[in-house]
Amino acid sequence: MKDAALVYAMLAMVALTAFVLSALFRRRTRAVKEGQLSSRYFRVYQGETEPDQAAKATRHFANLFEAPVLFYVGCVTAIATRQVTLLAVVLAWAYVALRVAHAYIHLGSNRLRQRIPIYFASWGILLALWITIALGAALAS
């Protein structure tokens, strides 16, 4: 049952990524329809500048393939090494919650005073998850 909790946390991150992809597509489509960007831009992503709303979604989507990769690997590592503890599950869900909050702010108001602390808090949670897994594995061997 504990393994499933980490699988569900990973699924939540996949759902967040899919949501951001959908927002990205809608924003880019709107930019083309409103004449802020030509469809030719998307052939090589050069020659024009994406409007701010589309650029924010583009950057956020790319960001979901950076640090969150370490989250996915951490969850899979916890499952593979039988280190799925209550603490690991709580940390995984805390990470997901912070990434959702980060996406909400980044794609919305984009206030740096709100966004930056949440981003670094998610890194702190991610590091705590990895430390929990590593210590558990070390103690189990």
C-alpha beads as a LAMMPS data file, in Angstrom:
LAMMPS data file: protein, C-alpha beads

141 atoms
140 bonds

1 atom types
1 bond types

-500.0 500.0 xlo xhi
-500.0 500.0 ylo yhi
-500.0 500.0 zlo zhi

Masses

1 110.0

Atoms # bond

1 1 1 0.000 0.000 0.000
2 1 1 2.834 2.423 0.792
3 1 1 4.341 1.832 -2.654
4 1 1 1.053 2.951 -4.190
5 1 1 1.266 6.241 -2.273
6 1 1 4.501 7.075 -4.086
7 1 1 3.065 5.912 -7.404
8 1 1 0.094 8.229 -6.852
9 1 1 2.438 11.120 -6.013
10 1 1 4.309 10.484 -9.267
11 1 1 0.982 10.300 -11.110
12 1 1 0.041 13.681 -9.620
13 1 1 3.277 15.161 -11.004
14 1 1 2.485 13.656 -14.421
15 1 1 -0.981 15.221 -14.223
16 1 1 0.565 18.592 -13.333
17 1 1 2.913 18.282 -16.316
18 1 1 -0.018 17.442 -18.605
19 1 1 -1.952 20.427 -17.266
20 1 1 0.977 22.765 -17.936
21 1 1 1.362 21.306 -21.447
22 1 1 -2.316 22.022 -22.070
23 1 1 -1.902 25.594 -20.801
24 1 1 1.169 26.002 -23.018
25 1 1 -0.719 24.801 -26.096
26 1 1 -3.671 27.103 -25.364
27 1 1 -1.408 30.122 -24.840
28 1 1 0.571 29.482 -27.996
29 1 1 -2.593 28.948 -30.020
30 1 1 -4.041 32.193 -28.667
31 1 1 -0.809 34.056 -29.523
32 1 1 -0.995 32.848 -33.126
33 1 1 -4.726 33.600 -33.435
34 1 1 -4.211 37.107 -32.032
35 1 1 -1.313 37.783 -34.404
36 1 1 1.296 38.070 -31.636
37 1 1 3.295 35.208 -33.159
38 1 1 3.332 33.461 -36.515
39 1 1 3.017 29.704 -36.807
40 1 1 6.365 29.736 -38.662
41 1 1 8.065 30.512 -35.370
42 1 1 7.435 26.942 -34.226
43 1 1 9.434 25.374 -37.063
44 1 1 12.785 26.204 -35.444
45 1 1 11.761 28.451 -32.524
46 1 1 13.676 31.396 -33.962
47 1 1 12.988 34.717 -35.624
48 1 1 10.332 35.946 -33.204
49 1 1 9.767 36.285 -29.501
50 1 1 6.965 34.478 -27.720
51 1 1 4.563 36.772 -25.858
52 1 1 5.057 36.769 -22.084
53 1 1 2.133 34.468 -21.272
54 1 1 3.310 31.817 -23.730
55 1 1 6.953 32.228 -22.691
56 1 1 6.055 31.660 -19.019
57 1 1 4.247 28.434 -19.893
58 1 1 7.122 27.339 -22.143
59 1 1 9.646 27.892 -19.383
60 1 1 7.497 26.224 -16.760
61 1 1 6.922 23.161 -18.933
62 1 1 10.687 22.825 -19.478
63 1 1 11.233 23.256 -15.734
64 1 1 9.026 20.215 -15.082
65 1 1 11.702 18.102 -16.807
66 1 1 14.524 19.398 -14.629
67 1 1 14.297 18.975 -10.818
68 1 1 11.159 16.794 -10.945
69 1 1 13.196 14.115 -12.731
70 1 1 15.077 13.700 -9.439
71 1 1 11.703 13.361 -7.707
72 1 1 10.612 10.538 -10.013
73 1 1 13.940 8.758 -9.628
74 1 1 13.791 9.191 -5.859
75 1 1 10.317 7.663 -5.672
76 1 1 11.314 4.722 -7.876
77 1 1 14.504 4.274 -5.829
78 1 1 12.481 4.242 -2.596
79 1 1 10.206 1.556 -4.023
80 1 1 13.088 -0.525 -5.423
81 1 1 15.088 -0.399 -2.185
82 1 1 12.038 -0.927 0.041
83 1 1 12.468 2.481 1.653
84 1 1 8.843 3.580 1.287
85 1 1 8.249 4.943 4.770
86 1 1 5.587 7.281 6.058
87 1 1 8.189 10.063 6.046
88 1 1 9.089 9.371 2.402
89 1 1 5.412 9.451 1.415
90 1 1 4.793 12.717 3.297
91 1 1 7.863 14.291 1.701
92 1 1 6.797 13.120 -1.763
93 1 1 3.334 14.625 -1.397
94 1 1 4.771 17.820 0.076
95 1 1 6.984 18.088 -3.006
96 1 1 3.968 17.655 -5.284
97 1 1 1.999 20.282 -3.350
98 1 1 4.851 22.774 -3.585
99 1 1 5.254 22.146 -7.325
100 1 1 1.524 22.735 -7.825
101 1 1 1.790 25.989 -5.863
102 1 1 4.854 26.954 -7.894
103 1 1 2.984 26.300 -11.162
104 1 1 -0.030 28.288 -9.963
105 1 1 2.131 31.302 -9.169
106 1 1 4.438 31.026 -12.193
107 1 1 1.600 30.671 -14.701
108 1 1 -0.509 33.279 -12.916
109 1 1 0.712 36.381 -11.145
110 1 1 4.369 35.300 -11.401
111 1 1 5.268 37.259 -8.274
112 1 1 8.889 36.419 -7.539
113 1 1 8.497 37.096 -3.808
114 1 1 6.004 34.223 -3.703
115 1 1 7.475 31.968 -6.357
116 1 1 11.131 31.836 -5.300
117 1 1 10.578 30.679 -1.686
118 1 1 8.214 27.941 -2.880
119 1 1 10.707 26.818 -5.514
120 1 1 13.530 26.555 -2.977
121 1 1 11.250 24.896 -0.434
122 1 1 10.494 22.228 -3.044
123 1 1 14.256 21.706 -3.441
124 1 1 14.598 21.356 0.331
125 1 1 11.842 18.741 0.383
126 1 1 13.448 16.923 -2.549
127 1 1 16.803 16.818 -0.751
128 1 1 15.091 15.612 2.435
129 1 1 13.405 12.841 0.434
130 1 1 16.730 11.694 -0.968
131 1 1 18.424 11.853 2.437
132 1 1 15.580 9.792 3.927
133 1 1 15.932 7.169 1.192
134 1 1 19.732 7.063 1.415
135 1 1 19.772 6.793 5.226
136 1 1 17.111 4.106 5.158
137 1 1 19.037 2.107 2.587
138 1 1 22.300 2.505 4.513
139 1 1 20.721 1.385 7.764
140 1 1 18.993 -1.573 6.101
141 1 1 22.207 -2.987 4.674

Bonds

1 1 1 2
2 1 2 3
3 1 3 4
4 1 4 5
5 1 5 6
6 1 6 7
7 1 7 8
8 1 8 9
9 1 9 10
10 1 10 11
11 1 11 12
12 1 12 13
13 1 13 14
14 1 14 15
15 1 15 16
16 1 16 17
17 1 17 18
18 1 18 19
19 1 19 20
20 1 20 21
21 1 21 22
22 1 22 23
23 1 23 24
24 1 24 25
25 1 25 26
26 1 26 27
27 1 27 28
28 1 28 29
29 1 29 30
30 1 30 31
31 1 31 32
32 1 32 33
33 1 33 34
34 1 34 35
35 1 35 36
36 1 36 37
37 1 37 38
38 1 38 39
39 1 39 40
40 1 40 41
41 1 41 42
42 1 42 43
43 1 43 44
44 1 44 45
45 1 45 46
46 1 46 47
47 1 47 48
48 1 48 49
49 1 49 50
50 1 50 51
51 1 51 52
52 1 52 53
53 1 53 54
54 1 54 55
55 1 55 56
56 1 56 57
57 1 57 58
58 1 58 59
59 1 59 60
60 1 60 61
61 1 61 62
62 1 62 63
63 1 63 64
64 1 64 65
65 1 65 66
66 1 66 67
67 1 67 68
68 1 68 69
69 1 69 70
70 1 70 71
71 1 71 72
72 1 72 73
73 1 73 74
74 1 74 75
75 1 75 76
76 1 76 77
77 1 77 78
78 1 78 79
79 1 79 80
80 1 80 81
81 1 81 82
82 1 82 83
83 1 83 84
84 1 84 85
85 1 85 86
86 1 86 87
87 1 87 88
88 1 88 89
89 1 89 90
90 1 90 91
91 1 91 92
92 1 92 93
93 1 93 94
94 1 94 95
95 1 95 96
96 1 96 97
97 1 97 98
98 1 98 99
99 1 99 100
100 1 100 101
101 1 101 102
102 1 102 103
103 1 103 104
104 1 104 105
105 1 105 106
106 1 106 107
107 1 107 108
108 1 108 109
109 1 109 110
110 1 110 111
111 1 111 112
112 1 112 113
113 1 113 114
114 1 114 115
115 1 115 116
116 1 116 117
117 1 117 118
118 1 118 119
119 1 119 120
120 1 120 121
121 1 121 122
122 1 122 123
123 1 123 124
124 1 124 125
125 1 125 126
126 1 126 127
127 1 127 128
128 1 128 129
129 1 129 130
130 1 130 131
131 1 131 132
132 1 132 133
133 1 133 134
134 1 134 135
135 1 135 136
136 1 136 137
137 1 137 138
138 1 138 139
139 1 139 140
140 1 140 141
